[in-house]
């Protein structure tokens, strides 16, 4: 695939592009999940009484998480979604979050 194949599509001469700004997570308990992301990652929950989705807004910008109650038959867990949070110091974040009770697995260091 060439670079020209990767350019944004055009509609009537207007360039159309899309950014990833919201991610829907299907969860068993919306309130517990919203509390988790607020406590450990600083998200603020925004709810609308007539909407079935709770929107989590990050305090420092970035993608919003939309929490939707999962149906009983939906398979949940890490197999479906991996979220990546950018932090300036992984070790410091791990230490701070561990003090709040977040459990971590092995931390892998990648290039960059």
MARLO-891411 format. One line per 4 residues: their letters; for each residue z, y, x of C-alpha. Coordinates in steps of 0.1 Angstrom, whole numbers. Layout:
a) Z,Y,X | ...
***
This chain:
xxxx) 0,0,0 | -9,34,14 | 11,66,12 | -14,79,-14
xxxx) -5,49,-36 | 31,60,-35 | 27,96,-46 | 41,107,-79
xxxx) 18,101,-109 | 0,130,-124 | -6,138,-161 | -32,164,-169
xxxx) -28,179,-134 | 10,181,-137 | 30,160,-112 | 54,137,-129
xxxx) 84,125,-109 | 116,108,-118 | 150,108,-101 | 177,82,-106
xxxx) 206,102,-122 | 223,78,-146 | 233,42,-144 | 244,22,-174
xxxx) 272,-3,-168 | 280,-29,-195 | 317,-35,-194 | 343,-54,-215
xxxx) 368,-25,-217 | 354,10,-215 | 388,27,-212 | 400,5,-183
xxxx) 367,9,-165 | 367,47,-170 | 403,49,-156 | 392,28,-126
xxxx) 363,50,-116 | 384,82,-123 | 414,70,-102 | 396,56,-72
xxxx) 364,76,-71 | 372,109,-89 | 349,106,-119 | 356,126,-150
xxxx) 351,108,-183 | 331,126,-210 | 330,112,-245 | 314,121,-277
xxxx) 330,107,-309 | 297,97,-324 | 283,81,-292 | 291,45,-280
xxxx) 287,55,-244 | 313,71,-221 | 297,92,-194 | 314,94,-160
xxxx) 306,125,-141 | 312,125,-103 | 333,154,-90 | 310,159,-59
xxxx) 276,154,-75 | 255,123,-76 | 245,98,-103 | 265,96,-135
xxxx) 278,63,-147 | 274,55,-184 | 298,29,-197 | 287,9,-226
xxxx) 308,-19,-243 | 292,-52,-235 | 284,-78,-261 | 304,-110,-261
xxxx) 274,-130,-249 | 265,-107,-220 | 271,-120,-185 | 290,-94,-165
xxxx) 301,-90,-129 | 288,-82,-95 | 258,-104,-99 | 240,-78,-120
xxxx) 248,-45,-103 | 259,-33,-69 | 271,3,-67 | 270,21,-34
xxxx) 293,52,-29 | 287,75,0 | 319,85,19 | 321,103,52
xxxx) 347,80,67 | 347,44,54 | 380,34,72 | 398,65,59
xxxx) 386,59,23 | 395,23,25 | 431,32,37 | 435,58,10
xxxx) 422,36,-18 | 442,6,-6 | 474,27,-10 | 464,31,-46
xxxx) 460,-6,-50 | 422,-12,-46 | 415,-45,-28 | 387,-47,-3
xxxx) 366,-76,11 | 350,-75,45 | 335,-42,55 | 300,-47,70
xxxx) 286,-21,94 | 249,-15,91 | 226,6,112 | 229,42,100
***
